[in-house]
Amino acid sequence: MTLNLIGIATTGGDAPGMNAAVRATVRTATANGLIVIGFERGYAGILANESRFLDARAVGGIVHLGGTFLKTARADEMKTPEGISKATDVLKQNRVEGLVVIGGNGSMRAACQLHQASGIPIVGIPATIDNDLAGTDTTIGFDTAVNTGLDALDKIRDTATSHERVFVVEVMGRNRGFVALEVGIGAGAEVILVPEIKYDIDKICQRLVESHRLGKRSAIVVMAEGAGDSTDVAQAVRERAGFDVRLTRLGHVQRGGHPTAQSRLLACEMGAASVEFLLDDKKKHMTGIQGDRIVPVDLEYASTVEKPIDERLYKLAIALAT
Ligand code: F6P
């Protein structure tokens, strides 16, 4: 089918590099003679029928900016058949013949259902700091979030060492521990807690006591949000191991900031590939990166299969934290 008009939206939690991905998609599309309309606030904007035309100039000056100039939102309505059907009607009213959805796991799941209901070809671009999509080695924004986390951890290390304290640092990752694992390894954390790997808090406390006995006067425990209640962990380490403990939650700081070179490059490549996929008649695919190649990944696979955490890295972190 010849394409004339495509839509684009950034959805779910924002991720640094989303702007670069929109820019690459719009510029590749217009270079191929396509008209692009951008929906505001992700699926919420599709449901409310809020869009504007985007040409090459409309996406100037944003490649280096965090957040998303198209805005984003969590749209729970897309989890219902009524929401999917309303979105289908709006896309058809606007004569959208292909849609590019830039977002995380929930966004890809909704994209899959929207394609099934509407028949409109949809290409997803994985952009989430959580890195929790299967079929792609990494996602846009993940590298930036890890570097932001590392920067914070390096600062916390200074004060932890000076005061001889234990810090429990909670990083983002509602269900997955990719951010915690990479931040923890890079920062030389003494303990890393992720949702994917069960832990025994008594053994964690024993490990901290043992490392204190061996001469370590301070320690950092990095934990993902989804690995339990960080207040409870801090309290347990205070009471059972007897350390002076402080708790820091990095929170949404990790979602902002200028994208790193890696996040920008990935966004540029994936944005361009999303248009190539649509022109190539791909109907429900996500742009994945495997090694150094951009590959099409089935949307359903990407959003339903659980990407495994690298246990080898987890063991390496423990081995190095002596
Ligand atoms: O986008 C992913 C994420 O940042 C998770 O790591 C985190 O748990 C969640 O979003 C926070 O969502 P919200 O900004 O809607 O509170």
Residues whose N, C-alpha, C, O or C-beta is under 5 A from the ligand:
A	BS01	F6P	G13 D14 D130 M172 G173 R174
